Amino acid sequence: MCKVPRPPNAFIIYHRNKSKELAKFKSNGKSESNERHPSKTVAEMWKEEPAEIKLQYQREADLALVEHKKKYPFYKYKP
């Protein structure tokens, strides 16, 4: 039996996007090399984002949830 992944929330989608951007930025040599915790950086960036940006990611999460429900109609979160 395969474990069904949880649908991503707004922060998870944001984290994926920003982590990719930070990785590109770092690979170009434009970032400090001593940054070891990009997740902390992304979390701080999320806190500073305006409500409009967070709403945009919430809409993406809502769409992802609809797709998740189509793909896994009987999914129930069980921690």
N, C-alpha and C positions, 0 to 999 in steps of 0.2 A: 504494500500500500504506500502510495506516494504522499508526502506531506504537502498540503496546499499552502502556498505562501500567503501571508496577510496582505491585504490591499495597502498600497502606500498612502500615507497621509501627506499633508502639505509640506511639512518639514522634511520628510524623507525625500520627496521629489526635489525640493530645494537643495538638500544636501548632495544628492546625486549630481545635479547640475553644477553646483559651485565647486564640488570636489574635483570634477573634471576640469573646470576653469583654472582652479588653483594648481592642478598638476601640470597643465599646459604652461601656465605662468612660471612655475618653478623650473620646468624643463628648459625654458628659454633663458634661465639664469637671472630672472628679474625678482626672484623672491629670496629672502634670507635663508641660507642653508641650514640654520639651526632650528628651524620650525619643525618640530617633531609631531605635533598634534594638530593636523589640519581640521579635525572634527571640532576642536575647541574654537578655531578660527571661524569655521562655518556657523557654529552656534552663536558666536558673538555677532556675526554678520546678520543672522536671522533676527536677533533681538533688535538690531538697528534699522531693519527694513521698514519702510512706511507701510501703512495698512493696505494701500492699493496693491503693492507687490505681494503681500501675504494673501490678499484676496485672489490674486491671479493664480497663485499656487494652490489655493483652496479649491478653485474651480478645476484645476488640473486633477487634483485628488478626487474630486467628485466624479469626474469623467472616468478616472481609473477605477473607482469603486463600481460604477455602472458596468464597465467592461469585466471587472472581476466577478460581479454577480452573474453576468451572462456565461462566463467561462466555468464558474464553480457555483451553480445555483443552490447547492445544498451545504455550502460552506458555513460553518459556525465557529467563531473564535473560541478556542479552549486553551487558556493559559496553562 
